[in-house]
Amino acid sequence: MQTTKRMLTGNKAMAEAIAQEMERDPNVFVLGEDVGKYGGIFGATQGLLEKFGEERIKDTPISETAFIGAAIGAAADGMKPIVELMFVDFFGVCMDQIYNHMAKIPYMSGGSVKLPMVLMTGVGGGYSDAAQHSQTLYATFAHLPGMKVVAPSTPYDLKGMMTSAIRDENPVVFMFHKTLQGLGWMDQVEESVGEVPEESYLVPLGKAKVVREGTDVTIVGIQMMTHQATAAAKILEEKGISAEVIDIRSLVPLDKEAILSSVRKTHRLVVVDEDYLSFGFTSEIAAIVAEEALYELEAPIKRLAIPDVPIPYSRDLEKYVIPNAQKIADAVVKLMEE
């Protein structure tokens, strides 16, 4: 079959995936704050209200505990809700529903109650929205058993992984980066637009992607840090250093073999994250490699992440704490010298 490709922004790719699954399965519906007429503050539900009506696209009051709880109940009863937590930073007001109910009910019921639901949420900084609206918190959710946790970094993956998430029988936390939605009112980046097939397709959860092959060092990133790592690889190429870049895409399940296979080839590892440094994603990747491929390494593992401070409002300070291509390249050069 001939596949039709177009250029879409991240938000349009997500909205298209949701629309196609709603057409395919009448049990799929969406609820959350401003998901209807407004189309979602980050555009993930644009056009869906006009297409499916208020019965299936439900605007809710500002009560995250209530509408996430409603989604859990609907999923337990056989529906397939997609519920939006507007900012991941707001998880604190509804963590009981997310972790003590959404993540645990399938386990505590011995598998007799399934929760085929998607909790989608906006993550990431870079546009001066300060400490309460700029976090990623990938590791916070990945640390808690019972939920799949994914974080796509391209429009193609946003559509394909959203389709996979909706069809999954397990609760999935779908973390989309605000900067990669391609919205006009934010600072648009080239990476927020990409080729996306018109037809429905699946990108499997739990599979990392080698976005650039190399031989001297492995750089593992996620979402925006994958793009920063790719830019760093171009800087390093000018210095004669060949960097392999892996987009992890999925934290739970985690594609350990893709990381280990790359490290066994390059013998060096740099892990980059837009989350906090301590007790996080970078630590987990470093520990896996240290446990399973320590003697493959020719230099210590290097981690780059946000220092353990709240995200600053000041644009200059925010840029200072978030890793970028130059910081990654500098870290790799230093690693090569070791």
C-alpha positions as CSV (number, residue, x, y, z in Angstrom):
1,M,0.0,0.0,0.0
2,Q,1.3,3.5,-0.9
3,T,1.9,5.6,2.2
4,T,1.0,9.2,2.0
5,K,3.3,11.6,4.0
6,R,2.8,15.2,5.0
7,M,4.6,17.6,7.3
8,L,2.8,17.9,10.6
9,T,3.5,19.6,13.9
10,G,3.6,17.5,17.0
11,N,0.2,18.6,18.3
12,K,-1.5,17.8,14.9
13,A,0.1,14.4,14.8
14,M,-1.3,13.6,18.3
15,A,-4.8,14.9,17.5
16,E,-4.8,12.9,14.3
17,A,-3.9,9.7,16.1
18,I,-6.7,10.3,18.7
19,A,-9.2,11.0,15.9
20,Q,-8.4,7.9,14.0
21,E,-8.7,5.7,17.1
22,M,-12.0,7.3,18.0
23,E,-13.3,6.5,14.6
24,R,-12.0,2.9,14.9
25,D,-13.3,2.3,18.5
26,P,-16.4,3.9,19.9
27,N,-15.1,3.2,23.4
28,V,-12.4,5.8,23.1
29,F,-13.2,9.3,24.5
30,V,-11.3,12.3,25.8
31,L,-11.7,14.3,28.9
32,G,-9.8,17.1,30.7
33,E,-9.4,20.8,31.1
34,D,-9.9,22.8,27.9
35,V,-9.8,19.7,25.7
36,G,-13.0,20.7,23.9
37,K,-13.6,24.1,22.3
38,Y,-10.1,25.3,23.0
39,G,-8.5,22.1,21.6
40,G,-6.2,21.6,24.5
41,I,-3.8,24.2,25.8
42,F,-1.0,22.5,23.8
43,G,-3.2,21.6,20.9
44,A,-3.4,17.8,21.4
45,T,-7.2,17.7,20.9
46,Q,-7.6,20.4,18.2
47,G,-10.7,19.8,16.0
48,L,-11.9,16.8,17.9
49,L,-15.0,18.5,19.5
50,E,-16.3,19.5,16.1
51,K,-15.8,15.9,14.8
52,F,-17.1,13.9,17.8
53,G,-19.2,16.2,19.9
54,E,-19.5,16.8,23.6
55,E,-20.4,13.2,24.5
56,R,-16.9,12.0,23.6
57,I,-14.8,15.2,24.0
58,K,-15.5,16.3,27.6
59,D,-14.3,19.6,29.1
60,T,-14.0,19.2,32.8
61,P,-13.8,21.5,35.9
62,I,-10.4,22.3,37.3
63,S,-10.4,19.2,39.5
64,E,-7.7,16.8,38.5
65,T,-8.6,14.3,41.2
66,A,-12.2,14.1,40.0
67,F,-11.6,13.8,36.3
68,I,-8.7,11.4,36.5
69,G,-10.7,9.3,38.9
70,A,-13.6,9.4,36.4
71,A,-11.3,8.1,33.7
72,I,-10.1,5.3,35.9
73,G,-13.7,4.3,36.6
74,A,-14.6,4.4,32.9
75,A,-11.6,2.3,32.0
76,A,-12.5,-0.3,34.7
77,D,-15.9,-0.5,33.1
78,G,-14.5,-1.2,29.6
79,M,-14.2,2.2,28.1
80,K,-10.8,3.6,26.8
81,P,-10.4,7.1,28.1
82,I,-7.7,9.6,27.2
83,V,-7.4,12.0,30.0
84,E,-5.2,15.1,30.0
85,L,-3.3,16.4,33.0
86,M,-2.5,19.8,31.6
87,F,1.0,20.2,33.1
88,V,2.8,17.3,34.6
89,D,3.8,19.6,37.5
90,F,0.1,19.4,38.7
91,F,0.5,15.7,39.5
92,G,0.7,16.5,43.2
93,V,-3.0,17.3,43.5
94,C,-4.0,14.0,42.0
95,M,-1.2,11.5,42.7
96,D,-3.5,9.3,44.8
97,Q,-5.6,8.6,41.7
98,I,-2.6,8.1,39.5
99,Y,-0.5,5.9,41.7
100,N,-2.8,4.3,44.3
101,H,-5.6,3.6,41.8
102,M,-4.6,3.8,38.1
103,A,-1.3,2.0,38.6
104,K,-2.3,-0.5,41.3
105,I,-5.9,-1.6,40.5
106,P,-4.9,-4.1,37.8
107,Y,-2.3,-5.6,40.1
108,M,-4.4,-5.6,43.3
109,S,-7.3,-7.2,41.4
110,G,-5.0,-10.0,40.2
111,G,-5.5,-8.8,36.6
112,S,-9.2,-9.2,36.6
113,V,-9.7,-5.4,36.3
114,K,-7.9,-3.9,33.3
115,L,-7.4,-0.1,32.9
116,P,-6.8,0.6,29.2
117,M,-6.4,4.3,29.6
118,V,-4.0,7.0,28.5
119,L,-2.9,9.8,30.9
120,M,-1.4,12.4,28.6
121,T,0.5,15.4,30.0
122,G,2.7,18.3,28.9
123,V,6.3,18.4,30.1
124,G,9.4,20.5,29.7
125,G,10.8,24.0,30.0
126,G,12.6,26.4,27.8
127,Y,10.0,29.3,27.7
128,S,10.3,30.9,31.1
129,D,7.2,29.4,32.7
130,A,9.0,29.0,36.1
131,A,9.2,26.3,38.7
132,Q,5.6,25.1,38.7
133,H,5.1,24.7,34.9
134,S,8.5,23.6,33.5
135,Q,9.4,20.2,34.8
136,T,9.6,16.9,33.0
137,L,9.5,14.5,36.0
138,Y,10.1,11.5,33.7
139,A,11.8,9.5,36.5
140,T,9.1,10.2,39.0
141,F,6.5,8.2,37.0
142,A,9.0,5.6,35.7
143,H,10.0,4.8,39.3
144,L,6.4,3.7,40.2
145,P,5.5,0.2,39.0
146,G,2.2,-0.4,37.2
147,M,2.2,2.2,34.5
148,K,3.9,2.4,31.1
149,V,5.7,5.7,30.6
150,V,6.6,7.1,27.2
151,A,8.0,10.3,25.9
152,P,8.1,10.6,22.1
153,S,10.4,13.3,20.5
154,T,9.1,13.6,16.8
155,P,5.7,14.1,15.2
156,Y,6.0,10.6,13.6
157,D,6.5,9.0,17.0
158,L,3.9,11.1,18.7
159,K,1.3,9.8,16.3
160,G,2.5,6.2,16.2
161,M,3.1,5.9,20.0
162,M,-0.2,7.6,20.8
163,T,-2.0,5.0,18.7
164,S,-0.1,2.2,20.5
165,A,-0.9,3.7,23.9
166,I,-4.6,3.9,23.2
167,R,-4.7,0.3,22.1
168,D,-2.7,-0.9,25.1
169,E,-4.6,-2.8,27.8
170,N,-2.4,-1.1,30.5
171,P,-2.5,2.4,31.8
172,V,0.0,4.5,29.9
173,V,1.5,7.9,30.9
174,F,2.0,9.7,27.6
175,M,4.4,12.7,28.2
176,F,4.6,15.2,25.3
177,H,7.1,18.0,25.3
178,K,5.5,21.4,25.0
179,T,8.2,22.8,22.8
180,L,7.8,19.9,20.4
181,Q,4.1,20.6,19.8
182,G,4.8,23.3,17.2
183,L,2.5,25.9,18.6
184,G,2.6,29.4,17.2
185,W,2.5,31.2,20.6
186,M,5.6,29.4,21.8
187,D,9.2,29.6,20.4
188,Q,8.9,27.2,17.5
189,V,11.7,24.8,16.8
190,E,12.5,22.9,13.6
191,E,12.2,19.6,15.4
192,S,8.5,20.2,16.1
193,V,7.6,19.6,12.5
194,G,8.1,16.3,10.7
195,E,6.9,13.8,8.1
196,V,3.8,11.9,9.3
197,P,1.9,9.3,7.3
198,E,-1.8,10.0,6.8
199,E,-2.7,6.4,7.5
200,S,-2.9,5.0,11.0
201,Y,0.2,3.1,12.1
202,L,1.9,1.8,15.3
203,V,5.2,2.7,16.9
204,P,5.8,0.1,19.6
205,L,6.2,1.1,23.2
206,G,9.4,0.0,24.8
207,K,11.7,0.3,21.7
208,A,14.5,2.9,21.6
209,K,15.7,4.4,18.3
210,V,19.2,5.0,17.0
211,V,18.8,8.4,15.5
212,R,22.5,8.8,14.5
213,E,25.1,6.1,14.2
214,G,28.6,6.5,15.6
215,T,31.7,4.7,16.8
216,D,33.4,6.8,19.5
217,V,30.7,7.5,22.1
218,T,27.1,6.8,22.9
219,I,24.8,9.7,23.8
220,V,21.5,8.6,25.3
221,G,18.7,11.2,25.5
222,I,15.0,11.7,25.7
223,Q,12.7,14.2,23.9
224,M,14.4,17.6,23.7
225,M,17.7,16.2,24.9
226,T,17.7,13.8,22.0
227,H,17.6,16.7,19.6
228,Q,20.2,18.6,21.6
229,A,22.4,15.4,21.5
230,T,22.0,15.2,17.7
231,A,23.1,18.8,17.4
232,A,26.0,18.1,19.7
233,A,27.0,15.1,17.4
234,K,27.3,17.5,14.5
235,I,29.6,19.8,16.5
236,L,31.7,16.7,17.5
237,E,31.9,15.5,13.9
238,E,33.8,18.7,13.1
239,K,36.3,17.7,15.9
240,G,36.7,14.2,14.4
241,I,34.5,12.5,17.1
242,S,31.8,10.1,15.9
243,A,28.9,10.1,18.3
244,E,26.0,7.6,18.3
245,V,22.7,9.1,19.5
246,I,19.9,7.0,21.0
247,D,16.4,8.4,21.6
248,I,15.1,6.3,24.4
249,R,11.4,7.2,23.6
250,S,10.0,4.8,26.3
251,L,11.1,4.7,29.9
252,V,8.7,1.9,30.9
253,P,9.3,-0.6,29.2
254,L,12.9,0.4,28.8
255,D,14.9,-0.9,25.8
256,K,18.1,-1.9,27.7
257,E,19.5,-3.9,24.9
258,A,19.6,-0.9,22.5
259,I,21.7,1.0,25.1
260,L,24.0,-1.9,25.9
261,S,24.5,-2.8,22.3
262,S,25.6,0.7,21.5
263,V,27.9,0.9,24.5
264,R,29.6,-2.3,23.5
265,K,30.3,-0.7,20.1
266,T,31.5,2.8,21.3
267,H,32.8,1.9,24.8
268,R,31.8,5.4,26.1
269,L,28.5,6.7,27.5
270,V,27.0,10.1,28.1
271,V,23.4,10.3,29.3
272,V,21.5,13.6,29.0
273,D,18.2,14.5,30.7
274,E,15.9,17.5,31.1
275,D,14.9,16.2,34.5
276,Y,16.8,16.6,37.8
277,L,20.2,15.0,38.1
278,S,19.8,13.1,41.4
279,F,17.9,9.8,41.6
280,G,16.7,10.1,38.0
281,F,16.8,8.8,34.4
282,T,20.5,9.4,34.0
283,S,21.3,7.4,37.2
284,E,19.2,4.5,36.0
285,I,20.8,4.3,32.6
286,A,24.3,4.6,34.2
287,A,23.5,1.9,36.7
288,I,22.3,-0.5,33.9
289,V,25.5,0.0,31.9
290,A,27.7,-0.3,35.0
291,E,26.0,-3.6,36.0
292,E,25.8,-5.2,32.6
293,A,28.6,-3.7,30.5
294,L,31.1,-2.2,32.9
295,Y,34.2,-3.9,31.3
296,E,33.2,-2.5,27.9
297,L,33.8,1.0,29.1
298,E,37.0,2.8,28.4
299,A,36.1,5.9,30.4
300,P,33.7,6.8,33.3
301,I,30.1,7.4,32.5
302,K,29.1,11.1,32.2
303,R,25.7,12.4,33.2
304,L,24.2,15.8,32.2
305,A,20.9,17.0,33.7
306,I,19.3,19.9,35.5
307,P,21.0,20.6,38.8
308,D,18.9,19.8,41.9
309,V,17.1,23.2,41.9
310,P,13.6,24.3,40.8
311,I,13.5,25.5,37.2
312,P,14.2,29.3,37.3
313,Y,11.8,31.9,35.8
314,S,14.7,34.0,34.5
315,R,15.4,33.1,30.9
316,D,19.1,33.3,31.3
317,L,19.1,31.1,34.4
318,E,16.7,28.7,32.8
319,K,19.1,28.3,29.8
320,Y,22.0,27.9,32.3
321,V,20.4,24.9,34.1
322,I,19.0,23.0,31.0
323,P,21.6,21.0,29.1
324,N,22.2,22.1,25.5
325,A,24.2,20.9,22.4
326,Q,27.4,22.8,23.4
327,K,27.4,21.5,26.9
328,I,26.9,18.0,25.6
329,A,29.7,18.4,23.1
330,D,32.1,19.8,25.7
331,A,31.3,16.9,28.0
332,V,32.1,14.4,25.2
333,V,35.4,16.1,24.4
334,K,36.4,15.9,28.0
335,L,35.4,12.3,28.2
336,M,37.4,11.4,25.1
337,E,40.5,13.1,26.6
338,E,40.1,10.8,29.7
